[in-house]
Amino acid sequence: MKMKFVSGKNELFKSSDSALDYIKSAKRENIKTSPDQLHINNDGKRLYLEVFNGKVRQFPMRESFMLKLLKWFSFPSHQLKILDIDTITSVLNDYLLAIKRLYVNVKIEWGEALTITSDKYCEIEDGQIIKRLDPNSIDMIYLTDFASFFRTKTKFDIAPFPDDVFGVGLNIVNSETGFKAFQINNYLLRYVCSNGAYVKDFEDDIKFYHYDLFAPGVYEMIDYKVNTVKERVDILKNQLTGMNTGLKREEVQKLNQVIFHRTGAKLLVDILENDRMPTKYELFNIITHRAKEFELAKRILIEEIAGGMVKY
């Protein structure tokens, strides 16, 4: 696949004010229309979305729009590399015609086609999430076309082992474009080498899918989790302490395959070549340490996988 896309969002903020200013400045438009009023064409290099809504409007397409439409029909996106732009255009137009919805929502940002969602899609707004967090607690806000990440500072400390201290905060994951469910995870930061990991909540897997979702309930959950971080500190300590157990080679191989599938990185090849397998806790720290070598989006993916190793 030889295509060019207009640049999407890849914005990192350290304060809520700067993130909100960016969101407010973005020129956005939501177009509600029937799928048969949409058409995709190309100029040999780029894809364009045409909207026939009283008049013909054309928008350069971001990669997120293409991938969201393909995701709608579970198209294996890894096959895109073997298709030419005309074939991809034809597939996308076939998919538009196959949508069994009276209306779809097309989101335009800075005059570019950002995403397409169904009429049952409920958007959780990034701006509303930020406003529910104490500005003094913000450690990082990272916004892309595919997902948004909101991380708080590590206010509480735990020491699962002597001289090995972790800070505990929260990480919120959202997607205004339909690529991820809304999630709230605990965030662990290992101070000795600044390793991070995202750990699922011990109470439940706090995940809300955007379809037929009641948005006020999500905002209430944010308030609840922010106010109850301290209650999870001891449980997280016990989770980490319980990881001082051996691992089988097959378990390490499986984890390496998961990391490769999601990021393309063969992160644990050298570990698998050793005769001695690390403990679960050692491997957890190896993975989070090596995650720091990657750009932020991949680093977060690897830290999420590492966090999945922590079980209550």
C-alpha positions as CSV (number, residue, x, y, z in Angstrom):
1,M,0.0,0.0,0.0
2,K,1.5,3.3,-1.1
3,M,-0.7,6.1,0.3
4,K,-0.1,9.3,2.0
5,F,-2.4,10.6,4.8
6,V,-2.7,14.1,6.3
7,S,-1.0,14.3,9.7
8,G,-3.2,13.4,12.6
9,K,-3.1,14.4,16.3
10,N,-0.1,13.3,18.3
11,E,-0.2,15.8,21.1
12,L,1.4,15.5,24.6
13,F,0.4,17.9,27.4
14,K,1.5,18.3,31.0
15,S,-1.3,20.5,32.2
16,S,-5.1,20.4,31.9
17,D,-5.2,24.1,30.7
18,S,-3.0,23.5,27.7
19,A,-4.9,20.4,26.7
20,L,-8.3,22.2,27.0
21,D,-7.0,25.1,25.0
22,Y,-5.9,22.7,22.3
23,I,-9.3,21.0,22.2
24,K,-11.2,24.3,22.1
25,S,-9.1,25.5,19.3
26,A,-9.7,22.5,17.1
27,K,-12.2,23.3,14.4
28,R,-14.7,20.3,14.5
29,E,-17.9,19.5,12.7
30,N,-20.2,16.5,13.1
31,I,-22.1,15.6,9.9
32,K,-25.1,13.3,10.4
33,T,-26.0,11.8,7.1
34,S,-27.1,8.5,5.4
35,P,-24.3,6.2,4.3
36,D,-25.4,6.4,0.6
37,Q,-24.6,10.1,0.7
38,L,-20.9,9.3,1.2
39,H,-18.3,8.4,-1.4
40,I,-14.5,7.9,-1.3
41,N,-12.1,8.7,-4.2
42,N,-8.4,9.1,-4.6
43,D,-5.9,11.1,-6.6
44,G,-3.3,8.3,-6.8
45,K,-1.7,9.1,-3.5
46,R,-4.3,10.3,-1.0
47,L,-7.9,9.3,-0.2
48,Y,-10.7,11.8,0.0
49,L,-14.2,11.6,1.4
50,E,-17.0,13.2,-0.5
51,V,-20.3,14.2,1.3
52,F,-23.4,14.8,-0.8
53,N,-25.5,16.8,1.6
54,G,-27.2,19.5,-0.4
55,K,-23.9,20.3,-2.0
56,V,-20.8,18.2,-2.6
57,R,-18.1,18.7,0.0
58,Q,-14.7,17.0,-0.2
59,F,-12.4,16.3,2.8
60,P,-8.9,14.8,2.9
61,M,-9.1,11.6,4.8
62,R,-7.0,10.8,7.8
63,E,-5.8,7.2,8.3
64,S,-8.1,6.9,11.3
65,F,-11.2,7.3,9.1
66,M,-10.0,4.6,6.8
67,L,-9.1,2.2,9.6
68,K,-12.4,2.9,11.5
69,L,-14.5,2.0,8.4
70,L,-12.4,-1.1,7.9
71,K,-12.8,-2.0,11.6
72,W,-16.6,-1.7,11.3
73,F,-16.5,-4.8,9.0
74,S,-13.6,-6.5,10.8
75,F,-11.3,-6.2,7.7
76,P,-7.8,-7.5,8.6
77,S,-5.8,-4.2,8.3
78,H,-2.5,-6.0,8.0
79,Q,-3.5,-7.0,4.5
80,L,-3.6,-3.3,3.4
81,K,0.1,-3.5,2.5
82,I,-0.6,-5.9,-0.4
83,L,-3.4,-3.8,-1.9
84,D,-3.1,-0.8,-4.2
85,I,-5.0,2.5,-3.6
86,D,-7.7,1.8,-6.2
87,T,-8.5,-1.6,-4.6
88,I,-8.7,0.0,-1.1
89,T,-10.9,2.8,-2.4
90,S,-13.3,0.2,-3.9
91,V,-13.4,-1.8,-0.7
92,L,-14.2,1.3,1.3
93,N,-17.0,2.3,-1.0
94,D,-18.4,-1.2,-0.9
95,Y,-18.4,-1.0,2.9
96,L,-20.2,2.4,2.9
97,L,-23.0,0.9,0.8
98,A,-23.1,-2.1,3.1
99,I,-23.8,-0.1,6.3
100,K,-27.2,-1.0,7.6
101,R,-27.9,2.2,9.5
102,L,-30.3,5.0,8.6
103,Y,-27.7,7.6,9.6
104,V,-24.0,7.7,10.4
105,N,-21.9,10.4,12.1
106,V,-18.9,11.7,10.2
107,K,-16.5,13.7,12.4
108,I,-14.5,16.4,10.7
109,E,-11.5,18.0,12.4
110,W,-9.5,20.9,10.9
111,G,-11.3,20.2,7.6
112,E,-10.2,16.6,7.5
113,A,-12.3,13.4,7.8
114,L,-11.4,12.0,11.2
115,T,-13.8,9.1,11.8
116,I,-17.2,7.5,11.1
117,T,-19.5,6.1,13.7
118,S,-23.0,4.8,13.9
119,D,-26.1,6.6,15.2
120,K,-25.8,4.5,18.4
121,Y,-22.3,5.6,19.2
122,C,-22.1,7.7,22.4
123,E,-19.1,9.9,22.6
124,I,-17.3,10.5,25.8
125,E,-15.7,13.9,25.4
126,D,-12.0,14.3,26.2
127,G,-12.7,17.8,27.5
128,Q,-15.3,16.6,30.0
129,I,-12.8,14.0,31.3
130,I,-10.2,16.7,31.9
131,K,-12.6,19.0,33.7
132,R,-13.4,16.2,36.2
133,L,-9.7,15.8,37.2
134,D,-8.0,18.1,39.7
135,P,-5.6,20.2,37.6
136,N,-2.9,19.8,40.2
137,S,-3.1,16.0,39.8
138,I,-2.4,15.9,36.1
139,D,0.8,14.1,35.1
140,M,0.2,13.6,31.4
141,I,-2.5,14.0,28.7
142,Y,-1.8,12.4,25.4
143,L,-4.2,12.9,22.5
144,T,-4.1,11.0,19.2
145,D,-6.6,10.3,16.4
146,F,-7.1,6.8,17.8
147,A,-7.2,7.2,21.6
148,S,-6.6,9.6,24.5
149,F,-4.8,8.9,27.7
150,F,-5.1,10.9,30.9
151,R,-2.6,10.0,33.7
152,T,-2.6,11.4,37.3
153,K,0.4,11.9,39.5
154,T,1.4,9.1,41.8
155,K,0.0,10.4,45.1
156,F,0.4,7.2,47.2
157,D,3.4,5.0,47.7
158,I,3.8,1.2,48.2
159,A,6.9,-0.9,48.8
160,P,6.1,-4.6,47.9
161,F,9.8,-5.4,48.5
162,P,12.5,-3.6,50.6
163,D,13.9,-0.5,48.8
164,D,11.6,-1.1,45.8
165,V,8.9,1.7,46.0
166,F,6.0,2.3,43.6
167,G,3.8,5.2,43.3
168,V,0.0,4.7,42.6
169,G,-2.1,6.9,40.4
170,L,-4.9,6.6,37.8
171,N,-4.8,6.2,34.0
172,I,-7.9,6.9,32.0
173,V,-8.2,5.7,28.4
174,N,-10.8,7.1,26.0
175,S,-11.5,7.3,22.3
176,E,-13.6,9.9,20.6
177,T,-13.2,8.0,17.3
178,G,-14.3,4.5,18.3
179,F,-11.1,2.6,18.4
180,K,-11.0,1.9,22.2
181,A,-13.5,1.4,25.0
182,F,-13.5,3.8,27.8
183,Q,-11.3,2.4,30.6
184,I,-10.0,3.4,34.0
185,N,-6.9,1.6,35.3
186,N,-4.6,2.0,38.2
187,Y,-1.2,3.4,37.2
188,L,2.0,2.1,38.9
189,L,5.3,4.0,38.7
190,R,8.4,2.2,39.9
191,Y,10.6,5.0,41.3
192,V,14.0,3.2,41.2
193,C,14.1,3.4,37.4
194,S,10.9,5.3,36.4
195,N,9.2,2.2,35.0
196,G,5.4,2.5,34.5
197,A,2.5,0.0,34.1
198,Y,-1.2,0.2,33.8
199,V,-3.0,-2.3,36.0
200,K,-6.7,-3.3,35.7
201,D,-8.8,-2.4,38.7
202,F,-9.1,-5.1,41.3
203,E,-12.9,-4.5,41.7
204,D,-13.7,-5.2,38.1
205,D,-12.5,-4.6,34.6
206,I,-13.7,-1.0,34.4
207,K,-14.5,-0.8,30.7
208,F,-17.4,1.0,28.9
209,Y,-18.1,0.4,25.3
210,H,-19.4,3.5,23.4
211,Y,-22.5,2.0,21.9
212,D,-25.8,2.6,23.7
213,L,-23.8,4.0,26.5
214,F,-25.2,6.3,29.3
215,A,-22.5,9.1,29.4
216,P,-23.4,10.5,32.8
217,G,-22.7,7.1,34.3
218,V,-19.2,7.2,32.9
219,Y,-18.5,10.6,34.4
220,E,-19.8,9.4,37.8
221,M,-17.4,6.5,37.6
222,I,-14.5,8.9,37.0
223,D,-15.5,10.8,40.1
224,Y,-15.7,7.6,42.1
225,K,-12.3,6.2,41.0
226,V,-10.6,9.6,41.6
227,N,-11.9,9.7,45.2
228,T,-11.1,6.1,46.1
229,V,-7.5,5.6,44.8
230,K,-6.2,5.3,48.4
231,E,-8.5,2.3,49.1
232,R,-6.7,0.3,46.4
233,V,-3.1,0.9,47.6
234,D,-2.8,-2.1,49.9
235,I,-4.5,-4.4,47.4
236,L,-2.0,-3.4,44.7
237,K,0.9,-4.0,47.2
238,N,-0.4,-7.5,47.7
239,Q,-0.7,-8.1,44.0
240,L,2.9,-7.1,43.4
241,T,4.2,-9.1,46.3
242,G,2.4,-12.2,45.0
243,M,4.3,-11.9,41.7
244,N,7.5,-13.3,43.2
245,T,6.8,-16.7,41.6
246,G,8.5,-18.6,38.8
247,L,7.5,-18.6,35.1
248,K,7.4,-21.3,32.5
249,R,9.2,-20.7,29.2
250,E,5.8,-21.2,27.5
251,E,4.4,-18.3,29.5
252,V,7.3,-16.0,28.5
253,Q,6.9,-17.1,24.8
254,K,3.2,-16.3,24.9
255,L,3.8,-12.8,26.4
256,N,6.5,-12.1,23.8
257,Q,4.0,-13.1,21.0
258,V,1.3,-10.7,22.5
259,I,3.8,-7.8,22.5
260,F,4.9,-8.6,19.0
261,H,1.3,-8.8,17.7
262,R,0.4,-5.4,19.2
263,T,3.7,-3.5,18.6
264,G,5.9,-5.4,16.1
265,A,8.6,-5.6,18.8
266,K,10.4,-8.9,19.7
267,L,11.0,-7.6,23.2
268,L,11.9,-10.8,25.1
269,V,14.0,-12.8,22.6
270,D,17.2,-12.6,24.8
271,I,15.2,-13.7,27.8
272,L,13.9,-16.8,26.0
273,E,17.5,-17.7,24.9
274,N,18.6,-18.0,28.6
275,D,18.4,-21.2,30.5
276,R,16.9,-19.5,33.6
277,M,13.5,-18.0,33.3
278,P,12.9,-14.8,35.4
279,T,10.2,-14.6,38.1
280,K,7.0,-13.0,37.2
281,Y,8.0,-9.9,39.1
282,E,11.4,-9.7,37.4
283,L,9.8,-10.0,34.0
284,F,7.2,-7.4,34.8
285,N,10.0,-5.0,35.6
286,I,12.1,-6.0,32.5
287,I,9.1,-5.3,30.2
288,T,8.3,-1.9,31.8
289,H,12.0,-0.9,31.7
290,R,12.3,-1.8,28.0
291,A,9.1,-0.1,27.1
292,K,10.8,3.3,27.7
293,E,12.9,2.7,24.5
294,F,9.8,3.2,22.3
295,E,7.8,6.2,21.2
296,L,4.9,7.0,23.5
297,A,2.0,5.2,21.8
298,K,3.9,1.9,21.7
299,R,5.3,2.4,25.1
300,I,1.8,2.7,26.5
301,L,0.7,-0.5,24.7
302,I,3.7,-2.4,26.2
303,E,3.0,-0.9,29.7
304,E,-0.6,-2.0,29.4
305,I,0.5,-5.6,28.6
306,A,2.9,-5.6,31.6
307,G,0.1,-4.3,33.8
308,G,-2.0,-7.3,32.7
309,M,0.6,-9.5,34.5
310,V,-0.5,-8.1,37.8
311,K,-3.4,-10.3,39.2
312,Y,-5.3,-9.9,42.4
